[in-house]
Amino acid sequence: MVHRMPEPSRVATRADVPTIATTLSAAFVDDPVKQHLTGLAHVPPQRSVAFFDAFTRMQLRHDHVYVAGDGRVQGAALWSPPGHWKVSAGQIVRWSPRFLKMYGRRFLPNLKVLLALEGLHPTEPHYYLEFVGVHPQHQGKGLGRALIEPVVELADREGVGMYLENSKEKNLAFYGRHGFQVRAHTHLPGRNGPPAWLMWRDPK
C-alpha cells in the first residue's frame, strides 16, 4: 500500500475562515481546556464554531494562519508573530458576543484564566501557536506536521523562539519532535483545573 505524503500547508485567506472555524470546532470537542471553561464533558462543534471564527479573523491580518488538507481544509493552525500574541481589551469587547455564545455566564470568570496564562507567557520574541487542530476524520495523515513546519523554518531563519500551551499529555511527543520542550507544568485556575504544559522551542 502506498502512503501519500500530505500536501504542504498554505497561508489562509478570508475565504477559508468558515471552514477553518468548523474544522477547529470539530477538533476541539474533547479538549480539556475547553471542557473546563464550558463545564461540558463534550463541547459540541456548534457551540464553539463562532469562537474559532472570531479568533481566526483576529489572527488572519498577521498572515500566519495556515491550512492543510487534500484539496480542502482538513487542518488549521493559528499563529501569532512576535509581539502580537496578546488578546487586547478592544478585541475582547468587539468579539464578546461570540465568546458569550461559547461560554455563557462563565465568560467573565474565564477571563481570569486568560489573565493567568498571560502572566506565564514568555517575554522573549517568539511565534505563538494559539490553536492547531485537524478534523477527527483526517487525523494521522501528517497534517499537524504540515501546519507546524513552515513556522519552525521561519522562526529559525529569524532566530526567534516558539511557544505553545499544550493541554494533552499525549501530544508532548508530537511537539517534542519539532524541538519544543516543556518549560513549565501548571494547572488552569478553578476547581479541578486541567493540566497545561507550557512548551518553548529555541531557534536552531
Buried (B, 14 or more C-beta within 10 A) or exposed (E): EEEEEBBEBBEBEEEBBEBBBBBBBBBBBEBBBBBBBBEEEEBEBEBBBBBBBBBBBBBBEBEBBBBBBEEEBBBBBBBBBBEBBEBEEEBEEEBEEBBBBBBEEBBEEBBEBEEBBEEEEBEEBBBBBBBBBBBEEBBEBBBBBBBBBBBBEBBBEEEBBBBBBBBBEEBBEBBEEBBBEEEEEBEBBBEEBBBBBBBBBBBE
